Amino acid sequence: MSRSFIPYGRQDIADSDIDAVVTVLKSDWLTQGPTTPRFEALLADKCGAKYAVAVSNATAALHTACIAMDLAPGDILWTSPNTFVASANCALYCGASVDFVDIDLDTGNMSVAALAEKLETAYRAGILPKIVVPVHFSGQSCDMEAIKALSERYGFRIIEDAAHAVGGYYRNGPVGDCRYSDATVFSFHPVKIITTGEGGAVTTNDPGLAARIARLRSHGSIRDPALMRKRSEGAWYYEIAELGWNYRMSDVQAAIGCSQIERLDEYVASRTALADRYDRLLAGSGLSLLHRDRQCRSAWHLYPVGWNEAASGVTRAEAFASMREAGIGVQVHYIPLHLQPYFSDLGFRQGEYPNAESHYARSITIPLFAGLSEDQQDKVVGELLKMIRKYK
Ligand SMILES: *Cc1c(COP(=O)(O)O)cnc(C)c1O
């Protein structure tokens, strides 16, 4: 990467993170030692949840959470089409099917009105979802109280996909406290808010779910004699209780997490300050900016803008290409999942989720990460405004 290139997101690694890794490398345990449980305790505490289970990535977190809620062939999971593919694939891994609920254009989050309407139709047809996965797009929580109220009425479970939202708040409670859900899933991939290299976690207040997810991440194995079906035959004895995976987070990864989570509030504060500054610099530009829900404090994983093709005379694709040429690592979040060939093969069609499609057609994600300088930010804004003015 050339020095002047500004990526859309990147990790921040401090000397203390490096020291934490070296300490684990010199210890007795590279995996299954004391550092992963320490990271889990720090995360649970930070989120205000009773339990946190760390896994190899958020995809594994979604998968194990679905199995722990007994998602199986014949069941249906609903999520947003405006997300990364993992939010939907977790259902398919379980042999269940997936369906989508359209978004609100102003936030990119699952529309509660669309969800309510689709639930009523599904109720009449007798095909209600078992699990709904709201995705906190860009780091701003969905309206969880409203979704929770619908879950009580229609009897589905809720897994929050908070891959973008660690460190965010909804109604004065941290995202991940599961006040309005059964479980919350986080990603610690390097582009996200805090990183462990690769990594993920599930938070929950349900001891049964936490224990089952912990078992599933390690081959479905049990070492507690009290839980065994057969009698323990000695200290070596363990039981495979069910089909599981190796979805563990190593202690090397957890060491980075323990160190990074100490700076979570700082990261979110600096992302918020940068997002506020983008809002000020882009006000009146004709670009549409994300609506800020006053019930939320976003973690600001992403800063997407809605390109205004009519006002600028430049297509989104042209604007995107010219930003890239200027050395700015813009991205697009997201290509709606139902338009991907694999999902077309499953029967989804263009036009089914019009807001997700409109959002996709105009969206450009501009750089936002802790450590983005004001000079870099000015360059990003300057390039955007230059294009708008040139054609006006
Ligand atoms: C990144 C991401 C995931 C997957 O995270 P991994 O840790 O890479 O598996 C899932 N959902 C959303 C919304 C994401 O952005």
The ligand as an ORCA input file, in Angstrom:
! r2SCAN-3c Opt
* xyz 0 1
  C     -17.554     -8.665      9.228
  C     -18.953     -9.094      9.361
  C     -19.316    -10.411      9.666
  C     -18.340    -11.556      9.680
  O     -17.270    -11.353     10.515
  P     -16.027    -12.371     10.487
  O     -15.396    -12.128     11.833
  O     -15.156    -11.906      9.364
  O     -16.521    -13.736     10.318
  C     -20.647    -10.708      9.885
  N     -21.582     -9.764      9.780
  C     -21.289     -8.482      9.459
  C     -22.390     -7.475      9.377
  C     -19.966     -8.110      9.223
  O     -19.674     -6.853      8.879
*
